[in-house]
């Protein structure tokens, strides 16, 4: 009796082990599974938003089926016909797979089969793509990244019709498309496959999903743990290394948006096939944090904050955000604040998660407003590689938003922009980050690739709202050096909405130069809107030239200083490091408080700065040395100072109103009377801002201690300033 019991126990134990590690055998079972299909069938015609998305997808694929299948020999870069045709092919196969799963109509399965027949005949004959230019090339596309996306979608279509196909057909596609393509990724482009980067994430996801469908445990293991299955690479390593504990994605918001899709959809495939991994709980629910952080890195108009290589047209309406939001809603407790974003997106995934969101949207009372808020995001896998801070004030309909970037470099898509800032107001970008120089998928512009000017201008320090030392970029513009260092967080506080502060220190960008920037969003009952006080101190033992540009959006209105305009004889600001692309339109000077005002739509903005007679004040415009007109001709205002130590102290002030309809202008002049740096040394920097109404703002920044309780004092001409904490604001009414 004991022996039989032990045999039974061992048998059950082994069965449990096998069950927990086995790859599921049913189809479809990647992103959409049998349970999803059953639920969709039961709810068609009952959920308006889902029905709308489903009907649109059905109409799209029905129209595609009526056209001849075209699988052209690849030759074009991005934007060209063959590139676009192969993109459309995988999208159409994917939609056909969904339609077949739900309707059971064989025409959809037949469409996928007929297209796969053509790819199976062509793919084994393909050399590397003829339009590749140094990037990791693919065969169907000019870069292997696009090829992984093709596999990502196509394997989902194959999964949907797997049981409908004959064994001979499956063998044909697996032997001539899927296995050779996976081998190409894992073996031939191993460096990309094991690259901790969004390219690597896409490859991991596409190969892993293929492994699940082909029931190939090795492919799945390689996708999860790297080509050598040693945990030095692979999807799990990507989850560890690319996302900080706060959910910040190290390549920035634009590429966070792009990476969300492989991270989330592969997670769903893992959940469907290996639920024992509990992937949605991994790293304290890091995927949930990733989605919420990505949403917080948008402005309230939906646009992503365009740091690093970014295109400003991308927003949270993108399909990647739709997918990640729907999955997050399903997997992490049905947060109804996500529904307000889903409502603005106006679409959902064609799976169980999308159906759940669409069902929730049927009842308007379920929809809660998503709250954009001030954030202190750390960067790096351990949260110790600098960070990105966001200060916000006001309702989402008219919010001020200040972004301070002191992150690590951000891999190959990073820019040399330590301690840079951006500012949004009234639904628009006011102080901009240029983003990237690229025309995505426009063939005439270098095949849609990143342009030459992306490296020579957009990445350079002078293209950002931060200090440039001696006309050189951070780390001399060398990514391998920049990747080793990062600024350090000094202080952050958003507890008081009327006095929010972010501060960071950089000691590595320029040898022998210490830079400390503090940005404070300050509101007062006498203000119509909060102002931004910007204290940027630089210390060095040697003489340097310091340039601080502000790339403003809008139309120049006026200054309070005299300048010489070069209206008939423009020349570039410099010869290299991005300076060669900036026209000098005017240069002026002043001793005291310099005011520069512009208009953006119906609101005025001023930069009010403390300067002396040796400083130079430039009006600049992008566009010099650009014969192909690849760059936007945006304006900038720049302050140039020379010396060892220097403090750039400025106020960014929104003010006034311009109403062209009623022909009324109100408060077009700055309300700042003066700004002064009273003193600055190793202990502290004290700055005073006096408003026209007599309000005096004394901002005190400790330079050697970021503690919240440390006591500081500084004697300025016999007057002693004392305070506790890293940053302190004293308000005094002089009237």
Phi, psi and omega per residue, in radians:
X1 nan -0.723 3.124
X2 -1.135 -0.701 -3.118
X3 -1.111 -0.791 -3.118
X4 -1.134 -0.634 3.115
X5 -1.139 -0.739 3.134
X6 -1.122 -0.725 3.107
X7 -1.059 -0.732 -3.136
X8 -1.121 -0.746 -3.126
X9 -1.097 -0.804 3.135
X10 -1.081 -0.743 -3.120
X11 -1.084 -0.759 3.137
X12 -1.154 -0.728 -3.139
X13 -1.059 -0.814 3.120
X14 -1.107 -0.660 3.132
X15 -1.103 -0.694 3.130
X16 -1.157 -0.696 3.117
X17 -1.102 -0.823 -3.131
X18 -1.063 -0.752 -3.117
X19 -1.106 -0.650 -3.073
X20 -1.316 -0.383 -3.093
X21 -1.908 -0.159 -3.079
X22 -1.303 2.722 3.051
X23 -1.618 2.298 -3.081
X24 -1.003 2.593 -3.036
X25 -1.801 -0.186 -3.052
X26 -1.540 2.797 3.118
X27 -2.351 2.585 -0.181
X28 -1.299 2.649 -3.103
X29 -2.733 0.625 3.030
X30 -1.760 -1.616 3.113
X31 -1.565 -0.874 3.019
X32 -1.647 2.369 -3.141
X33 -2.196 -3.108 -3.053
X34 -1.097 -0.638 3.114
X35 -1.127 -0.705 3.081
X36 -1.042 -0.820 -3.108
X37 -1.036 -0.784 -3.137
X38 -1.064 -0.773 -3.102
X39 -1.203 -0.663 3.117
X40 -1.097 -0.783 3.126
X41 -1.020 -0.717 -3.100
X42 -1.228 -0.373 -3.024
X43 -1.938 -0.055 3.113
X44 -1.038 2.336 -3.114
X45 1.532 -0.030 -3.078
X46 -2.030 -0.277 -3.056
X47 -2.148 1.761 -2.964
X48 -0.920 -0.862 -3.087
X49 -1.136 -0.772 3.136
X50 -1.123 -0.705 3.114
X51 -1.058 -0.719 3.136
X52 -1.075 -0.795 -3.132
X53 -1.164 -0.746 -3.140
X54 -1.105 -0.804 -3.118
X55 -1.127 -0.672 3.105
X56 -1.132 -0.742 3.114
X57 -1.112 -0.721 -3.140
X58 -1.131 -0.739 3.107
X59 -1.093 -0.726 -3.138
X60 -1.076 -0.835 -3.078
X61 -1.306 -0.545 3.080
X62 -1.115 -0.679 3.082
X63 -1.181 -0.685 -3.137
X64 -1.141 -0.671 -3.113
X65 -1.116 -0.510 -3.134
X66 -1.295 -0.256 3.141
X67 -1.659 2.698 3.081
X68 -1.103 2.505 3.081
X69 -1.304 2.275 -3.139
X70 -2.162 2.049 3.061
X71 -2.125 1.438 -3.007
X72 -1.324 2.715 3.029
X73 -1.166 2.190 -3.063
X74 -1.104 2.377 3.059
X75 -2.638 -0.412 -2.995
X76 -1.668 2.607 2.969
X77 -1.315 -3.035 -3.113
X78 -1.001 2.373 -3.137
X79 1.653 -0.342 3.110
X80 -1.352 2.952 -3.020
X81 -1.077 -0.873 -3.048
X82 -1.145 -0.658 3.091
X83 -1.054 -0.883 -3.101
X84 -1.136 -0.650 -3.117
X85 -1.131 -0.721 3.119
X86 -1.196 -0.571 3.032
X87 -1.111 -0.830 3.140
X88 -1.103 -0.606 -3.133
X89 -1.081 -0.798 -3.106
X90 -1.226 -0.578 3.091
X91 -1.146 -0.711 -3.140
X92 -1.205 -0.694 3.081
X93 -1.082 -0.720 3.138
X94 -1.061 -0.839 3.133
X95 -1.113 -0.668 3.114
X96 -1.110 -0.632 3.104
X97 -1.116 -0.740 3.098
X98 -1.105 -0.801 -3.107
X99 -1.099 -0.702 3.123
X100 -1.137 -0.756 -3.108
X101 -1.043 -0.680 -3.056
X102 -1.494 -0.763 -3.043
X103 -1.630 -0.441 -3.077
X104 1.305 0.113 -3.126
X105 -1.297 2.188 -3.013
X106 -1.195 -0.345 -3.120
X107 -1.079 -0.547 3.139
X108 -1.270 -0.753 3.089
X109 -1.115 -0.714 3.137
X110 -1.102 -0.618 3.106
X111 -1.092 -0.801 3.124
X112 -1.118 -0.799 3.136
X113 -1.008 -0.813 -3.087
X114 -1.137 -0.633 3.114
X115 -1.255 -0.718 3.113
X116 -1.112 -0.565 3.062
X117 -0.991 -0.763 -3.112
X118 -1.210 -0.700 3.105
X119 -1.178 -0.654 3.132
X120 -1.130 -0.553 3.106
X121 -1.340 -0.567 -3.029
X122 -1.604 -0.747 -2.938
X123 -0.987 -0.744 -3.129
X124 -1.108 -0.295 -3.091
X125 -1.612 -0.132 -2.971
X126 -1.405 2.326 2.932
X127 -1.460 -3.026 3.014
X128 -1.102 2.634 -3.033
X129 -1.046 2.336 -3.070
X130 -1.205 -0.327 -3.101
X131 -1.663 0.101 3.140
X132 -1.127 2.468 -3.134
X133 -2.294 1.150 3.068
X134 1.543 -0.505 3.084
X135 -1.177 2.840 3.075
X136 -1.057 1.883 -3.000
X137 -1.405 2.706 2.963
X138 -1.842 -2.859 3.053
X139 -1.944 -0.823 3.073
X140 -1.316 -0.520 -3.068
X141 -2.262 2.852 -3.074
X142 -1.182 -0.395 3.025
X143 -2.304 2.600 -3.061
X144 -1.116 -0.433 3.113
X145 -0.977 -0.835 3.134
X146 -1.075 -0.578 3.137
X147 -1.193 -0.634 3.098
X148 -1.163 -0.616 3.099
X149 -1.162 -0.679 3.069
X150 -1.010 -0.812 -3.139
X151 -1.170 -0.663 -3.126
X152 -0.965 -0.816 -3.140
X153 -1.386 -0.724 -3.032
X154 -1.175 -0.643 -3.126
X155 -1.190 -0.494 3.047
X156 -1.187 -0.678 3.085
X157 -1.129 -0.749 3.125
X158 -1.092 -0.704 3.103
X159 -1.033 -0.662 -3.101
X160 -1.198 -0.530 -3.090
X161 -1.922 0.196 -3.044
X162 -0.934 -0.856 -3.079
X163 -1.263 -0.363 3.135
X164 -1.360 -0.509 -3.098
X165 -1.301 2.732 3.044
X166 -1.403 2.748 3.080
X167 -0.973 -0.628 -3.134
X168 -1.159 -0.714 3.126
X169 -1.158 -0.752 3.124
X170 -1.068 -0.729 3.130
X171 -1.085 -0.703 3.139
X172 -1.067 -0.831 -3.082
X173 -1.258 -0.654 -3.128
X174 -1.252 -0.659 -3.121
X175 -1.334 -0.497 -3.014
X176 -1.950 -0.194 3.095
X177 -2.173 -1.158 -2.892
X178 -1.223 -0.820 3.128
X179 -1.216 -0.768 3.084
X180 -1.062 -0.658 -3.134
X181 -1.185 -0.729 3.088
X182 -1.114 -0.685 3.091
X183 -1.106 -0.718 3.108
X184 -1.018 -0.729 -3.138
X185 -1.260 -0.856 -2.991
X186 -1.336 -0.575 -3.063
X187 -1.820 -1.034 -3.033
X188 -1.202 -0.604 3.117
X189 -2.063 0.780 -3.075
X190 -0.991 -0.638 -3.120
X191 -1.068 -0.714 3.081
X192 -1.212 -0.711 -3.113
X193 -1.071 -0.668 -3.125
X194 -1.652 0.130 -3.101
X195 -1.326 2.203 3.067
X196 -1.404 1.672 -2.885
X197 -3.111 2.817 -3.135
X198 -1.073 -0.514 3.070
X199 -1.073 -0.777 3.127
X200 -1.140 -0.655 3.128
X201 -1.085 -0.785 3.114
X202 -1.068 -0.739 3.132
X203 -1.129 -0.781 3.127
X204 -1.003 -0.805 -3.094
X205 -1.134 -0.787 -3.088
X206 -1.187 -0.726 3.116
X207 -1.199 -0.711 3.135
X208 -1.120 -0.739 3.111
X209 -1.137 -0.650 3.075
X210 -1.120 -0.709 3.113
X211 -1.052 -0.706 3.105
X212 -1.092 -0.779 -3.100
X213 -1.202 -0.692 -3.128
X214 -1.434 -0.037 -3.105
X215 0.999 0.705 -3.114
X216 -1.852 1.717 -3.057
X217 -1.091 -0.592 -3.119
X218 -1.141 -0.759 3.108
X219 -1.055 -0.717 3.119
X220 -1.103 -0.785 -3.140
X221 -1.117 -0.700 3.105
X222 -1.124 -0.690 3.115
X223 -1.125 -0.672 -3.104
X224 -1.358 -0.644 -2.944
X225 -2.232 0.202 3.074
X226 1.748 2.851 -3.060
X227 -1.015 -0.555 3.134
X228 -1.630 0.028 -3.114
X229 0.897 0.806 -3.106
X230 -2.130 0.216 3.087
X231 1.195 0.217 3.063
X232 -1.500 -0.169 3.137
X233 -2.633 -2.883 3.109
X234 1.599 3.040 -3.047
X235 -0.987 -0.754 -3.117
X236 -1.139 -0.642 3.091
X237 -1.196 -0.641 3.085
X238 -1.055 -0.752 3.116
X239 -1.086 -0.565 -3.133
X240 -1.342 -0.723 -2.911
X241 -1.668 -0.522 -2.997
X242 -1.576 -0.285 -3.029
X243 -2.121 2.242 -3.137
X244 -1.326 2.915 3.110
X245 -1.018 -0.361 3.107
X246 -1.538 -0.120 -3.106
X247 1.698 0.014 3.113
X248 -1.259 2.283 -3.135
X249 -1.642 2.200 -2.883
X250 -1.128 -0.374 3.122
X251 -1.481 -0.040 3.120
X252 1.748 3.012 -2.995
X253 -1.102 -0.709 -3.093
X254 -1.066 -0.786 -3.134
X255 -1.448 -0.324 2.945
X256 -1.067 -0.809 3.096
X257 -0.959 -0.778 -3.092
X258 -1.238 -0.653 -3.071
X259 -1.367 -0.337 -3.132
X260 -0.981 -0.670 -3.063
X261 -1.110 -0.961 3.130
X262 -1.123 -0.637 3.120
X263 -1.077 -0.830 -3.037
X264 -1.379 -0.743 -3.080
X265 -1.268 -0.607 3.048
X266 -1.195 -0.624 3.072
X267 -1.045 -0.700 3.127
X268 -1.165 -0.666 3.081
X269 -1.126 -0.684 3.083
X270 -1.104 -0.792 3.137
X271 -1.040 -0.697 -3.126
X272 -1.249 -0.545 -3.046
X273 -1.800 -0.545 3.140
X274 -2.362 1.161 -3.076
X275 -1.043 -0.408 3.133
X276 -1.103 -0.339 3.118
X277 -1.244 -0.365 -3.132
X278 0.848 0.921 -2.991
X279 -1.092 -0.544 -3.112
X280 -1.328 -0.161 3.044
X281 -1.723 -0.106 -3.028
X282 -1.054 2.431 3.126
X283 0.922 0.864 3.080
X284 1.016 0.797 3.115
X285 1.044 0.915 -3.068
X286 -1.129 -0.547 3.134
X287 -1.147 -0.676 3.070
X288 -1.067 -0.818 3.131
X289 -1.079 -0.638 3.129
X290 -1.050 -0.819 -3.122
X291 -1.150 -0.812 -3.111
X292 -1.145 -0.700 3.100
X293 -1.105 -0.693 3.128
X294 -1.110 -0.709 3.094
X295 -1.153 -0.664 3.114
X296 -1.197 -0.363 3.101
X297 -1.566 0.444 2.928
X298 -1.995 2.723 2.963
X299 -1.447 2.936 -3.050
X300 -1.146 -0.250 3.037
X301 -1.432 -0.008 3.091
X302 1.697 -0.206 -3.091
X303 -1.340 2.429 3.103
X304 -1.284 2.483 3.068
X305 -1.107 2.068 -2.908
X306 -1.511 0.919 3.074
X307 -1.365 2.780 -3.135
X308 1.013 -2.709 3.130
X309 -1.263 1.778 -3.065
X310 -2.448 2.552 2.973
X311 -1.852 2.265 -2.992
X312 -1.298 -0.198 -3.113
X313 -1.306 -0.274 -3.078
X314 -1.379 2.405 3.126
X315 -2.545 -3.038 -3.051
X316 -1.358 0.154 2.965
X317 -1.454 -0.151 -3.114
X318 -1.060 2.564 -3.063
X319 -1.028 -0.570 -3.124
X320 -1.096 -0.675 3.123
X321 -1.256 -0.660 3.092
X322 -0.998 -0.870 -3.103
X323 -1.098 -0.844 -3.097
X324 -1.136 -0.663 3.139
X325 -1.147 -0.783 -3.131
X326 -1.082 -0.763 -3.141
X327 -1.153 -0.724 3.110
X328 -1.066 -0.750 3.132
X329 -1.027 -0.717 -3.110
X330 -1.310 -0.761 -2.982
X331 -1.482 -0.349 -2.999
X332 -2.170 0.727 2.880
X333 1.589 0.295 2.988
X334 1.004 1.005 3.087
X335 -1.270 1.932 -3.046
X336 -1.258 -0.190 3.042
X337 -1.205 -0.419 3.077
X338 -1.196 -0.390 -3.104
X339 -1.167 -0.509 3.106
X340 -1.156 -0.606 3.048
X341 -1.232 -0.778 3.132
X342 -1.041 -0.645 3.115
X343 -1.103 -0.732 3.114
X344 -1.216 -0.559 3.091
X345 -1.166 -0.654 3.083
X346 1.209 0.341 3.124
X347 -2.701 2.883 3.117
X348 -2.522 2.928 3.037
X349 -1.181 2.635 3.048
X350 -1.579 1.147 3.104
X351 -2.713 -2.998 -3.102
X352 -1.112 -0.634 3.133
X353 -1.164 -0.770 3.102
X354 -1.105 -0.676 3.107
X355 -1.111 -0.713 3.132
X356 -1.076 -0.768 3.114
X357 -1.124 -0.764 -3.141
X358 -1.097 -0.666 3.081
X359 -1.088 -0.778 -3.121
X360 -1.099 -0.596 -3.117
X361 -1.279 -0.234 3.108
X362 -1.074 -0.579 -3.134
X363 -1.785 1.858 -3.091
X364 -0.990 -0.447 -3.122
X365 -1.197 -0.279 3.100
X366 -1.294 -0.416 -2.983
X367 -1.364 2.068 3.058
X368 -1.953 2.517 -3.101
X369 -1.209 2.314 3.040
X370 -1.235 2.357 -3.070
X371 -1.774 1.900 2.938
X372 -1.322 2.415 -3.053
X373 -2.547 2.896 3.049
X374 -1.128 2.476 -3.062
X375 -2.421 2.562 3.064
X376 -2.127 1.531 -3.076
X377 -1.563 2.261 2.995
X378 -1.515 2.761 3.098
X379 -2.043 2.716 3.099
X380 1.662 2.718 -3.081
X381 -1.035 -0.507 3.106
X382 -1.847 0.111 -3.129
X383 1.253 0.428 -3.057
X384 -2.143 0.454 -3.113
X385 -2.109 0.937 -3.114
X386 1.351 -2.751 -3.127
X387 -3.083 -3.031 3.092
X388 -2.405 2.167 -3.105
X389 -1.963 2.524 3.125
X390 -2.250 2.156 3.062
X391 -1.914 2.283 -3.102
X392 -2.262 2.624 3.065
X393 -2.612 2.348 3.031
X394 1.731 3.024 -3.119
X395 -1.255 2.762 -3.101
X396 -1.090 -0.395 -3.140
X397 -1.273 -0.355 -3.113
X398 -2.728 1.139 -2.988
X399 -1.723 2.434 2.896
X400 -1.505 2.397 -3.132
X401 -2.486 2.115 3.118
X402 -1.982 2.258 -3.126
X403 -2.019 2.277 3.135
X404 -2.124 2.120 -3.043
X405 -1.895 2.018 3.038
X406 -2.399 0.764 -3.065
X407 -1.412 3.136 2.906
X408 -1.226 -3.132 -3.020
X409 -1.096 -0.711 -3.135
X410 1.711 0.502 3.105
X411 1.068 -2.687 -2.997
X412 -1.167 -0.312 3.139
X413 -1.686 0.137 -3.114
X414 -1.367 2.806 3.098
X415 -2.066 2.804 3.139
X416 -1.586 1.339 -2.953
X417 -2.419 0.821 -3.119
X418 -1.075 2.381 3.114
X419 1.087 0.627 3.101
X420 -1.618 2.863 -3.121
X421 -2.432 2.810 3.035
X422 -2.369 2.751 3.130
X423 -2.478 2.325 3.083
X424 -2.086 2.616 3.075
X425 -2.825 2.589 3.064
X426 0.949 0.583 3.090
X427 1.399 0.225 -3.053
X428 -2.406 2.811 3.014
X429 -1.372 2.221 -3.120
X430 -1.894 -0.908 2.921
X431 -1.865 2.069 -2.955
X432 -1.790 2.709 2.802
X433 -1.745 2.328 -3.056
X434 -1.058 -0.543 -3.035
X435 1.398 -2.460 -3.104
X436 -1.912 2.706 3.028
X437 -1.661 1.674 -3.062
X438 -2.847 2.497 3.004
X439 -2.029 1.609 -2.982
X440 -1.052 2.180 3.068
X441 1.077 0.403 3.003
X442 -1.810 1.910 -2.965
X443 -1.054 -0.648 -3.077
X444 -1.116 -0.439 -3.128
X445 -1.701 1.273 3.098
X446 0.942 0.727 3.058
X447 1.136 0.438 3.122
X448 1.374 0.086 -3.136
X449 -1.334 2.986 2.938
X450 -1.100 2.306 -3.065
X451 -1.373 2.873 3.085
X452 -0.946 -0.678 -3.105
X453 -1.225 -0.238 3.074
X454 -1.121 -0.722 3.128
X455 -1.369 -0.713 -3.005
X456 -1.480 -0.315 3.055
X457 -2.195 -1.092 -2.940
X458 -1.014 -0.602 3.139
X459 -1.416 -0.354 -3.016
X460 -1.260 2.699 -3.062
X461 -1.084 -0.638 -3.087
X462 -1.130 -0.285 3.124
X463 -1.445 0.094 -3.052
X464 -2.224 2.869 -3.121
X465 -1.494 1.193 3.125
X466 -2.703 2.995 -3.046
X467 -1.338 2.425 3.003
X468 -1.995 2.276 -3.117
X469 -1.792 2.157 3.064
X470 0.961 0.607 3.085
X471 1.024 0.514 3.089
X472 -2.066 2.608 3.091
X473 -1.415 2.801 3.060
X474 -0.832 2.390 3.072
X475 0.948 0.506 -3.090
X476 0.974 0.447 3.105
X477 1.231 0.435 -3.106
X478 -1.854 1.991 -3.043
X479 -1.130 -0.668 -3.088
X480 -1.091 -0.519 3.083
X481 -1.412 -0.770 -3.131
X482 -1.035 -0.595 -3.135
X483 -1.124 -0.353 -3.079
X484 -1.467 -0.301 -2.991
X485 -2.261 2.956 3.099
X486 -2.836 2.724 2.993
X487 -1.199 2.949 3.133
X488 -2.062 2.407 3.060
X489 -1.075 2.355 3.086
X490 -1.858 -0.810 -3.080
X491 -2.852 2.543 3.021
X492 -2.586 2.395 3.044
X493 -2.672 2.251 3.049
X494 -2.247 0.283 -3.084
X495 -1.124 -0.677 3.105
X496 -1.757 1.918 -3.092
X497 -1.067 -0.362 3.127
X498 -1.551 -0.091 3.080
X499 -2.610 1.538 3.139
X500 -1.887 2.454 -2.999
X501 -2.409 2.460 2.939
X502 -2.350 2.491 -3.052
X503 -2.664 2.427 3.133
X504 -2.602 2.769 -3.082
X505 -2.174 2.405 3.072
X506 -2.194 2.237 3.132
X507 -2.169 0.152 -3.036
X508 -2.044 -0.400 -3.023
X509 -1.058 -0.693 3.123
X510 -2.252 2.202 -3.076
X511 -1.026 2.208 3.085
X512 1.388 0.152 -3.117
X513 -2.093 2.217 3.053
X514 -1.836 2.215 3.141
X515 -2.089 2.340 -3.117
X516 -2.370 2.032 -3.132
X517 -2.043 2.307 3.079
X518 -2.186 2.233 3.134
X519 -2.102 2.199 -3.115
X520 -2.153 2.229 3.026
X521 -1.668 1.975 -2.987
X522 -2.097 2.257 3.085
X523 -2.096 2.667 3.076
X524 -2.564 2.662 -3.113
X525 -1.041 -0.375 3.128
X526 -1.488 -0.145 -3.136
X527 -1.570 2.529 2.969
X528 -1.353 -0.529 3.097
X529 -2.595 2.719 3.092
X530 -1.072 2.656 3.017
X531 -1.861 2.818 3.066
X532 -1.957 2.121 3.029
X533 -1.759 2.206 -3.017
X534 -2.081 1.937 3.120
X535 -1.968 1.942 -3.050
X536 -2.144 1.777 -3.094
X537 -1.787 2.501 -3.139
X538 -2.261 2.352 -3.131
X539 -2.277 2.412 3.096
X540 -2.780 2.726 3.069
X541 -1.497 -0.137 -3.090
X542 -2.116 2.786 3.084
X543 -1.259 2.403 3.107
X544 -2.502 2.867 2.934
X545 -1.775 2.256 -3.126
X546 -2.050 2.163 3.107
X547 -2.018 2.269 3.090
X548 -2.185 1.775 3.127
X549 -1.575 2.692 2.999
X550 -2.228 1.949 -3.140
X551 -1.544 1.700 -3.057
X552 -1.651 2.650 3.115
X553 -1.918 2.127 3.133
X554 2.427 -2.873 -3.052
X555 -1.901 2.199 3.098
X556 -1.011 2.388 3.127
X557 -1.964 -0.984 -3.044
X558 -2.901 2.906 2.954
X559 -2.312 2.891 3.000
X560 -1.794 0.177 3.115
X561 -2.124 2.727 3.124
X562 -1.430 2.527 3.118
X563 -2.514 2.762 3.087
X564 -1.826 2.010 -3.110
X565 -1.584 2.264 3.121
X566 -1.607 1.197 -2.985
X567 -1.342 -0.317 -3.132
X568 -2.133 -0.029 -3.057
X569 -2.577 1.411 -3.124
X570 -1.446 2.596 3.041
X571 -2.481 2.690 3.132
X572 -1.202 2.697 3.130
X573 -1.188 -0.540 -3.126
X574 -2.824 -2.904 -3.029
X575 -1.978 -0.277 -3.066
X576 -2.718 -3.141 3.099
X577 0.996 0.580 3.115
X578 1.614 -0.363 -3.135
X579 -1.105 -0.495 -3.093
X580 -1.181 -0.229 -3.114
X581 -1.689 0.029 -3.062
X582 -1.901 2.070 3.035
X583 -1.315 2.375 2.957
X584 -1.486 1.892 -3.132
X585 -1.625 -0.482 3.124
X586 -2.881 2.727 3.052
X587 -2.497 2.417 -3.137
X588 -2.503 -3.043 3.130
X589 -2.732 2.882 3.128
X590 -2.928 2.728 3.050
X591 -2.075 1.900 -3.125
X592 2.318 -2.122 -3.106
X593 -1.954 1.979 -3.132
X594 -1.675 2.356 -3.131
X595 -2.124 2.300 3.131
X596 -2.256 2.117 -3.014
X597 -2.144 2.444 3.051
X598 -2.430 2.940 -3.128
X599 -2.066 2.268 3.022
X600 -2.127 1.905 -3.102
X601 1.033 -1.863 -3.061
X602 -2.026 0.306 -3.139
X603 -2.298 2.525 3.114
X604 -1.665 2.677 3.098
X605 -2.441 2.497 3.097
X606 -2.315 2.472 2.906
X607 -1.845 2.042 -3.093
X608 -1.993 2.107 -2.952
X609 -2.276 2.616 3.016
X610 -1.495 2.087 -3.113
X611 -2.379 2.869 2.995
X612 -2.181 3.109 -2.991
X613 -1.159 -0.312 3.140
X614 -1.508 -0.233 3.123
X615 -1.328 2.633 3.069
X616 -2.010 2.429 -3.092
X617 -2.040 2.030 -3.019
X618 -1.912 2.503 2.863
X619 -1.868 2.183 -3.003
X620 -2.202 2.841 3.037
X621 -2.606 2.341 3.108
X622 -1.191 2.457 3.057
X623 2.496 -0.155 3.097
X624 -1.211 2.665 3.080
X625 0.874 0.742 -3.102
X626 -2.298 1.201 -3.034
X627 -1.132 -0.393 3.127
X628 -1.632 0.058 3.109
X629 0.910 0.867 -3.140
X630 -1.482 -0.303 -3.065
X631 -1.862 2.617 3.029
X632 -1.275 2.494 -3.104
X633 -1.582 1.068 -3.093
X634 -1.477 2.620 -3.113
X635 -1.565 2.887 3.068
X636 -2.624 2.702 3.029
X637 -2.117 2.283 -3.019
X638 -2.316 2.437 3.057
X639 -1.891 2.235 3.125
X640 -2.026 2.255 3.096
X641 -2.299 2.742 3.114
X642 -2.298 2.592 3.130
X643 2.560 -2.894 3.087
X644 -1.614 -1.146 3.102
X645 -1.828 2.509 3.119
X646 -2.713 2.585 3.050
X647 -2.117 2.059 2.981
X648 -1.560 1.962 3.141
X649 -2.059 2.140 -3.069
X650 -2.479 2.763 2.970
X651 -2.075 2.270 2.960
X652 -1.764 2.027 -2.985
X653 -2.142 2.034 2.923
X654 -1.394 2.421 -3.124
X655 -2.813 2.742 2.957
X656 1.269 -3.051 -3.093
X657 -2.705 2.390 3.051
X658 -2.108 2.056 -3.104
X659 -2.021 1.660 -3.103
X660 -1.179 -0.475 -3.140
X661 -1.148 -0.838 -3.132
X662 -1.610 -0.016 3.139
X663 0.998 0.824 3.136
X664 -2.170 2.426 3.056
X665 -2.232 2.254 -3.093
X666 -2.223 2.323 3.028
X667 0.905 0.922 3.134
X668 -1.370 -0.196 3.114
X669 -1.703 2.594 3.098
X670 -1.060 2.509 3.088
X671 -1.592 -0.015 3.123
X672 -1.467 2.123 3.127
X673 -1.381 -0.778 -3.122
X674 -2.803 2.783 2.981
X675 -2.389 2.325 -3.085
X676 -2.377 2.468 2.948
X677 -1.623 1.874 -3.071
X678 -1.281 -0.660 3.133
X679 -2.935 2.663 3.062
X680 -2.689 2.184 3.060
X681 -2.569 -2.920 -3.110
X682 -1.131 -0.390 -3.129
X683 -1.427 -0.827 -3.006
X684 -2.860 2.871 2.996
X685 -2.200 2.247 3.132
X686 -2.108 2.208 -3.119
X687 -2.187 2.486 3.099
X688 -2.101 2.307 3.057
X689 -2.049 2.095 3.106
X690 -1.867 2.250 3.115
X691 -1.625 2.799 -3.129
X692 -1.081 -0.445 -3.117
X693 -1.490 0.104 3.095
X694 1.634 -0.028 3.095
X695 -1.311 2.228 3.126
X696 -1.942 2.147 3.118
X697 -1.875 2.013 3.104
X698 -1.858 1.964 -3.116
X699 -1.826 2.143 -3.062
X700 -2.036 2.175 -3.089
X701 -2.103 2.098 3.028
X702 -1.282 2.381 -3.093
X703 -1.784 -0.165 -3.064
X704 -2.174 0.042 -3.123
X705 -2.641 2.172 -3.127
X706 -1.725 0.125 -3.132
X707 -1.144 2.639 -3.087
X708 -1.429 -0.288 -3.060
X709 -2.045 -0.057 -3.119
X710 -1.110 2.491 -3.132
X711 -1.668 2.410 -3.087
X712 -2.359 2.660 3.058
X713 -2.663 2.664 3.085
X714 -2.610 2.376 -3.116
X715 -1.712 2.068 -3.139
X716 -2.098 1.808 3.129
X717 0.916 0.743 3.094
X718 1.562 -0.199 3.090
X719 -1.728 2.169 -3.069
X720 -1.716 2.176 3.065
X721 -1.770 2.184 3.129
X722 -2.177 2.493 3.097
X723 -2.836 2.912 3.056
X724 -1.980 2.520 3.084
X725 1.654 2.957 -3.047
X726 -1.229 -0.667 -3.120
X727 -2.367 2.350 -3.078
X728 -2.425 2.472 3.108
X729 -2.076 2.217 3.059
X730 -1.993 2.179 3.095
X731 -1.818 2.291 3.116
X732 -2.317 2.368 3.088
X733 -1.725 1.995 -3.069
X734 -1.428 -0.200 -3.121
X735 -1.837 nan nan
